[in-house]
Amino acid sequence: MMELMRELSLAPGVSGSEEEIAKIITRELENVADKIEKDSMGNLIATKKGEKKAPTVMLAAHMDEIGLMVRYIDDNGFIKFSNIGGINDQMLMNQTVTIHSSVGEDIVGVIGSKPPHVTKAEEKNKVVKAEDMFIDIGAKDKEDAEKMVRIGDKMTFNALFVEYPNNLIMGKALDNRVGCYVMIEVLKRVNTRATVYGVGTVQEEVGLKGAKTSAFKLNPDLAIALDVTLSGDHPGIKPEEAPVVAGKGPAIILADASGRGILTQQSVKDMLIKAGDENDIPYQLEVSDGGTTDGTAIHLTREGIPTGVLSVPTRYIHTPVSVCSMDDIESTIQLITEAINNL
């Protein structure tokens, strides 16, 4: 269990380059699914067939993670970059990155900026903007740098995967390798009349793109997006801002983005709550003003697909040091498995 989670966390998969994650999911499900395929967008679809007239269920977990892209190389060989996905500038300072080079081996770089020794007084208390940062790969000039990297090469943040006390884990890309792990385990455990599609979607962090195309292709009777959500159990955040916390089970999302994302249908809400209550599986309910998930794209596909979202509470989302509970991950797997088995 832990080794697979570690592998998923550390594998690179910036939006648009999710191939390594797809390989891991394929390996894990090749003896479980009746069919595994990739569509033209790069979504991975693993099908576990049920009875002919039984319902079809789509489990969607996005494979991509936030990252950076080489945008410009200056005359001295320093790299300017663009963010891929939602990144707080404050998080970037002095991080090390791996540039996945299109012209050779992967290159390690460090994000630098103007040092504090020469920073003016009025600048010292301001957050340095990403546009004022650069990446140092040790190149002596532009020509030297271009032997190692190219414009458009993607970068992942270098990070550790650590097992914390109390069955917590810390690592990069838990948004959303946690969802990928849950999807894999549910397909392994589920025993149902329904046909279940385990979908590793692409480019969620940059517009829910893979969810749109895969949901259109499959047109399931029911869909559940598997993701993570903010855990409000650390300093600097008020309980009313993020009441869901790590260690108390997955969050059943009732609304996100103040309803601009998903407003979960009553039947889907009832299905998930019933599975938790009848099987003594802990869960939490969440109404969020913040971000959204693949569920938003899926439920608007074709004539509309009944869709729910089940999310694992996670601290420090969209950083290389996210923290979540393996107990919550296990509860998520159990809850969605029971819900599908009861269809």
Backbone torsions as a table, in degrees:
resi	resn	phi	psi	omega
1	MET	NA	-53.3	-176.6
2	MET	-68.7	-37.4	-177.9
3	GLU	-66.4	-37.0	177.0
4	LEU	-67.4	-40.9	178.0
5	MET	-63.1	-40.3	177.1
6	ARG	-61.4	-45.9	-178.3
7	GLU	-62.9	-43.3	179.7
8	LEU	-64.4	-40.5	-178.7
9	SER	-64.3	-45.6	-173.1
10	LEU	-81.0	-19.0	-178.9
11	ALA	-68.0	143.0	179.1
12	PRO	-79.0	144.5	178.5
13	GLY	-170.6	56.3	176.1
14	VAL	-62.1	149.3	-178.9
15	SER	-45.6	127.8	-178.2
16	GLY	91.6	-6.9	179.9
17	SER	-137.4	58.2	-173.3
18	GLU	-94.2	14.4	-171.1
19	GLU	-59.4	-39.7	-177.6
20	GLU	-65.4	-36.7	177.9
21	ILE	-68.8	-40.8	178.7
22	ALA	-60.8	-36.3	178.7
23	LYS	-65.0	-41.6	-179.9
24	ILE	-64.9	-45.8	-180.0
25	ILE	-62.7	-42.1	179.0
26	THR	-60.1	-45.3	179.3
27	ARG	-59.5	-43.0	-176.2
28	GLU	-71.0	-26.8	-173.2
29	LEU	-110.5	0.8	-175.0
30	GLU	-63.0	-26.6	177.4
31	ASN	-102.2	8.8	-179.0
32	VAL	-112.4	-47.3	-177.0
33	ALA	-82.0	150.6	175.2
34	ASP	-79.6	-23.4	-179.0
35	LYS	-154.0	137.3	174.1
36	ILE	-129.6	129.1	-178.5
37	GLU	-143.8	163.4	173.0
38	LYS	-120.7	135.8	177.3
39	ASP	-89.8	-178.5	-173.4
40	SER	-68.6	-19.1	176.3
41	MET	-82.2	-18.7	-176.7
42	GLY	106.1	-1.5	175.4
43	ASN	-61.9	139.9	175.4
44	LEU	-99.9	127.7	-177.1
45	ILE	-122.7	113.8	177.3
46	ALA	-107.5	122.1	-175.5
47	THR	-108.1	124.8	172.2
48	LYS	-110.0	105.0	-169.4
49	LYS	-72.6	142.3	174.4
50	GLY	-115.1	-156.6	179.0
51	GLU	-75.8	156.1	-171.1
52	LYS	-59.1	-44.6	-174.8
53	LYS	-97.8	9.0	178.8
54	ALA	-80.5	160.9	179.8
55	PRO	-66.6	162.3	175.8
56	THR	-113.5	138.0	-175.8
57	VAL	-125.9	132.3	177.0
58	MET	-107.6	122.8	171.9
59	LEU	-104.2	117.4	-175.2
60	ALA	-112.7	123.5	175.8
61	ALA	-132.2	118.9	-176.8
62	HIS	-75.3	138.5	-175.8
63	MET	-89.0	-19.4	-170.9
64	ASP	-82.8	161.0	176.9
65	GLU	-130.2	161.8	174.4
66	ILE	-67.6	158.3	178.5
67	GLY	-173.6	-160.7	-177.4
68	LEU	-130.0	165.8	177.1
69	MET	-139.4	138.4	176.8
70	VAL	-64.9	123.3	-177.8
71	ARG	-110.3	-31.7	-174.2
72	TYR	-160.4	144.6	175.1
73	ILE	-121.1	121.4	-176.4
74	ASP	-84.6	178.1	-174.0
75	ASP	-63.5	-23.9	-179.5
76	ASN	-93.4	2.5	176.3
77	GLY	90.2	7.8	177.0
78	PHE	-87.1	148.0	-171.8
79	ILE	-106.7	132.0	168.0
80	LYS	-97.8	149.0	-171.0
81	PHE	-136.1	162.5	172.2
82	SER	-116.6	146.9	176.1
83	ASN	-76.8	142.0	171.0
84	ILE	-114.3	105.6	-175.3
85	GLY	95.8	177.1	-175.5
86	GLY	-78.8	111.1	-176.9
87	ILE	-129.7	131.9	175.0
88	ASN	-80.5	123.7	-178.0
89	ASP	-53.2	-36.6	-177.5
90	GLN	-59.1	-31.2	-177.9
91	MET	-72.4	-22.4	-170.8
92	LEU	-76.4	-30.0	-169.8
93	MET	-54.7	123.9	174.4
94	ASN	65.2	17.1	172.1
95	GLN	-73.1	150.8	169.2
96	THR	-98.1	145.6	-177.5
97	VAL	-131.1	157.9	169.7
98	THR	-109.0	121.8	176.0
99	ILE	-90.4	120.1	-178.9
100	HIS	-85.9	91.2	-168.8
101	SER	-70.7	140.8	175.9
102	SER	-90.9	-2.4	-177.0
103	VAL	-121.6	4.0	-178.9
104	GLY	177.3	-150.2	-178.6
105	GLU	-75.1	159.6	175.9
106	ASP	-60.0	144.8	-176.3
107	ILE	-120.6	135.2	175.2
108	VAL	-90.9	134.3	177.1
109	GLY	-132.4	165.4	177.4
110	VAL	-125.5	139.0	180.0
111	ILE	-84.9	120.3	-178.4
112	GLY	-119.0	173.5	176.8
113	SER	-160.8	-178.1	177.8
114	LYS	-59.1	126.3	-176.9
115	PRO	-70.0	153.4	-178.1
116	PRO	-63.3	-22.6	-177.5
117	HIS	-62.9	-26.9	-178.8
118	VAL	-117.8	16.1	178.8
119	THR	-85.0	134.2	179.2
120	LYS	-68.1	154.2	-175.5
121	ALA	-55.5	-41.7	-177.4
122	GLU	-71.2	-13.8	-179.0
123	GLU	-94.0	-20.7	-168.7
124	LYS	-64.3	-30.6	-177.9
125	ASN	-95.8	8.1	179.6
126	LYS	-99.8	145.1	174.8
127	VAL	-70.2	129.3	178.3
128	VAL	-70.4	130.9	-179.4
129	LYS	-80.0	150.9	179.7
130	ALA	-57.1	-33.8	-178.6
131	GLU	-66.7	-18.2	178.6
132	ASP	-97.8	4.3	177.7
133	MET	-99.9	169.1	178.7
134	PHE	-152.2	170.1	179.1
135	ILE	-119.8	129.9	-178.8
136	ASP	-102.1	118.6	176.9
137	ILE	-113.3	11.5	178.0
138	GLY	81.9	12.0	-179.5
139	ALA	-74.5	146.8	-179.9
140	LYS	-85.2	-22.8	177.2
141	ASP	-165.4	-178.4	-177.1
142	LYS	-60.7	-43.5	-178.8
143	GLU	-61.8	-40.6	178.5
144	ASP	-65.6	-42.4	179.9
145	ALA	-63.6	-37.6	-177.5
146	GLU	-71.4	-11.9	172.5
147	LYS	-77.9	-17.1	-176.0
148	MET	-107.9	-34.8	-176.5
149	VAL	-139.1	167.1	178.5
150	ARG	-134.7	158.1	172.5
151	ILE	-57.0	133.0	179.3
152	GLY	97.0	-10.9	176.6
153	ASP	-64.9	139.9	-177.8
154	LYS	-95.1	158.4	-177.0
155	MET	-132.5	140.9	170.5
156	THR	-113.0	155.0	178.4
157	PHE	-80.6	136.2	176.2
158	ASN	-77.5	135.4	-174.9
159	ALA	-155.0	164.6	174.3
160	LEU	-97.5	162.0	165.2
161	PHE	-119.3	120.3	-172.9
162	VAL	-127.2	135.8	172.1
163	GLU	-88.7	111.8	179.4
164	TYR	-84.9	166.4	171.3
165	PRO	-60.9	165.3	176.1
166	ASN	61.9	29.6	176.1
167	ASN	61.1	31.5	172.7
168	LEU	-94.5	155.6	174.4
169	ILE	-127.9	152.8	176.1
170	MET	-129.7	133.5	178.1
171	GLY	-176.6	178.6	177.0
172	LYS	-87.5	160.0	170.8
173	ALA	59.2	22.5	173.6
174	LEU	-60.8	-24.3	166.0
175	ASP	-94.1	91.8	17.2
176	ASN	-139.5	42.6	175.5
177	ARG	-67.5	-21.7	172.3
178	VAL	-61.1	-47.1	178.1
179	GLY	-62.4	-38.5	177.5
180	CYS	-62.1	-42.8	179.1
181	TYR	-62.5	-45.2	179.2
182	VAL	-59.5	-46.1	-179.1
183	MET	-60.0	-44.0	178.5
184	ILE	-59.4	-48.0	-176.3
185	GLU	-68.1	-36.4	178.6
186	VAL	-64.1	-43.7	178.3
187	LEU	-62.5	-32.9	178.4
188	LYS	-70.1	-32.9	-171.1
189	ARG	-99.9	-25.5	-169.9
190	VAL	-65.6	141.2	179.5
191	ASN	-136.0	95.0	-166.8
192	THR	-145.4	158.0	172.8
193	ARG	-72.6	-23.4	-174.7
194	ALA	-72.5	154.8	167.5
195	THR	-85.2	128.9	-177.1
196	VAL	-114.9	125.8	174.8
197	TYR	-102.3	118.5	171.8
198	GLY	-95.6	112.9	-173.0
199	VAL	-115.9	119.6	169.0
200	GLY	-90.1	106.1	-174.2
201	THR	-89.2	157.5	-179.3
202	VAL	-109.2	156.5	169.2
203	GLN	55.3	37.3	174.8
204	GLU	-68.3	-39.2	-174.7
205	GLU	-68.3	-12.9	-177.9
206	VAL	-122.7	29.2	173.4
207	GLY	130.6	18.8	176.4
208	LEU	55.4	35.4	-168.4
209	LYS	-69.9	-48.5	-176.8
210	GLY	-66.0	-32.3	178.8
211	ALA	-63.9	-36.6	-179.4
212	LYS	-63.3	-47.9	-174.6
213	THR	-75.0	-39.3	-178.4
214	SER	-69.8	-38.6	178.1
215	ALA	-65.7	-37.6	177.4
216	PHE	-63.1	-42.2	-179.6
217	LYS	-64.5	-45.9	-172.5
218	LEU	-84.2	-35.3	-178.2
219	ASN	46.6	59.0	-175.6
220	PRO	-73.8	164.5	175.8
221	ASP	-77.1	-25.6	-177.3
222	LEU	-150.8	145.6	177.0
223	ALA	-137.9	145.2	173.3
224	ILE	-129.1	122.0	173.4
225	ALA	-87.5	131.9	-179.0
226	LEU	-109.0	119.6	-173.4
227	ASP	-151.2	-163.0	174.9
228	VAL	-122.7	163.6	178.5
229	THR	-141.0	164.4	-178.2
230	LEU	-63.1	134.6	173.1
231	SER	-102.8	121.4	-172.8
232	GLY	-97.1	35.9	-173.8
233	ASP	-108.1	34.0	179.0
234	HIS	-136.1	162.8	-178.2
235	PRO	-56.3	148.0	174.7
236	GLY	94.7	1.4	-179.4
237	ILE	-136.9	134.4	-178.4
238	LYS	-83.7	146.9	-179.7
239	PRO	-54.4	-38.5	-179.1
240	GLU	-71.2	-18.4	178.2
241	GLU	-78.6	-33.5	-179.3
242	ALA	-153.9	80.7	-174.5
243	PRO	-72.6	-16.8	178.8
244	VAL	-75.3	135.8	-176.3
245	VAL	-133.1	156.5	178.3
246	ALA	-68.0	143.1	175.5
247	GLY	95.7	-4.2	-177.9
248	LYS	-117.1	20.3	175.6
249	GLY	98.1	169.3	-179.1
250	PRO	-68.7	159.3	176.1
251	ALA	-95.7	124.0	169.3
252	ILE	-85.8	114.1	-174.5
253	ILE	-82.0	122.2	178.2
254	LEU	-94.1	-30.8	176.5
255	ALA	-159.8	144.9	171.4
256	ASP	-136.3	163.5	-176.9
257	ALA	51.1	38.2	179.6
258	SER	55.4	32.5	178.7
259	GLY	90.3	-10.3	176.2
260	ARG	-72.8	-21.5	175.7
261	GLY	-87.8	-101.3	-179.7
262	ILE	-116.6	142.8	166.6
263	LEU	-117.7	104.3	-170.3
264	THR	-65.5	131.7	178.5
265	GLN	-62.6	147.5	-177.5
266	GLN	-58.3	-38.7	-177.8
267	SER	-65.4	-37.9	178.9
268	VAL	-72.0	-43.1	176.0
269	LYS	-56.3	-48.6	-179.0
270	ASP	-62.4	-39.1	-179.6
271	MET	-60.8	-45.5	-177.6
272	LEU	-71.6	-41.9	179.2
273	ILE	-64.5	-42.3	178.9
274	LYS	-59.6	-43.1	-179.9
275	ALA	-62.1	-38.8	178.4
276	GLY	-69.9	-47.0	-176.7
277	ASP	-65.2	-44.3	-174.9
278	GLU	-73.2	-18.7	-177.0
279	ASN	-116.8	12.5	178.8
280	ASP	53.7	41.2	177.4
281	ILE	-99.1	123.5	-178.9
282	PRO	-66.4	144.1	175.3
283	TYR	-152.7	164.7	176.8
284	GLN	-129.5	155.9	177.1
285	LEU	-107.4	138.0	-177.8
286	GLU	-132.7	133.5	168.1
287	VAL	-118.8	118.5	-169.5
288	SER	-118.7	141.9	172.0
289	ASP	-91.7	-8.8	-171.2
290	GLY	-88.4	-136.3	-170.4
291	GLY	-71.1	-173.8	-176.5
292	THR	-136.1	-176.1	-173.2
293	THR	-137.4	-177.5	175.0
294	ASP	-56.1	-25.0	-179.5
295	GLY	-57.2	-33.6	179.6
296	THR	-62.1	-45.0	179.8
297	ALA	-70.0	-40.4	-175.2
298	ILE	-65.4	-44.5	-172.7
299	HIS	-71.8	-12.0	177.0
300	LEU	-99.6	7.7	-176.4
301	THR	-81.2	142.7	-179.6
302	ARG	50.8	-123.2	-178.9
303	GLU	-89.5	5.5	-177.0
304	GLY	105.9	131.8	-178.8
305	ILE	-120.0	123.2	175.5
306	PRO	-55.9	122.2	-170.2
307	THR	-138.0	141.6	172.2
308	GLY	-125.7	168.7	178.2
309	VAL	-131.6	129.3	177.4
310	LEU	-122.0	120.2	-170.9
311	SER	-128.1	141.4	177.6
312	VAL	-89.7	123.9	178.4
313	PRO	-60.4	129.8	-173.5
314	THR	-140.7	131.3	177.1
315	ARG	-83.1	145.4	170.6
316	TYR	61.3	45.1	177.6
317	ILE	-60.9	148.4	-179.3
318	HIS	65.0	35.1	168.2
319	THR	-135.1	168.2	177.5
320	PRO	-79.6	5.5	-175.1
321	VAL	-130.3	44.5	179.2
322	SER	-69.8	151.8	-178.3
323	VAL	-131.8	133.0	174.5
324	CYS	-149.4	175.5	-174.5
325	SER	-103.2	128.4	174.1
326	MET	-66.1	-26.0	175.3
327	ASP	-64.7	-41.1	177.8
328	ASP	-65.8	-37.8	177.6
329	ILE	-61.6	-45.4	178.8
330	GLU	-63.4	-40.7	178.0
331	SER	-64.1	-36.3	177.0
332	THR	-62.5	-46.1	178.7
333	ILE	-59.5	-46.7	-178.4
334	GLN	-64.1	-42.4	-176.4
335	LEU	-65.1	-48.5	-177.3
336	ILE	-71.0	-32.4	176.3
337	THR	-63.2	-46.8	178.8
338	GLU	-63.3	-40.7	180.0
339	ALA	-61.0	-43.2	179.5
340	ILE	-69.8	-41.1	179.4
341	ASN	-61.4	-26.7	-177.6
342	ASN	-86.1	-3.7	-178.2
343	LEU	-62.7	NA	NA
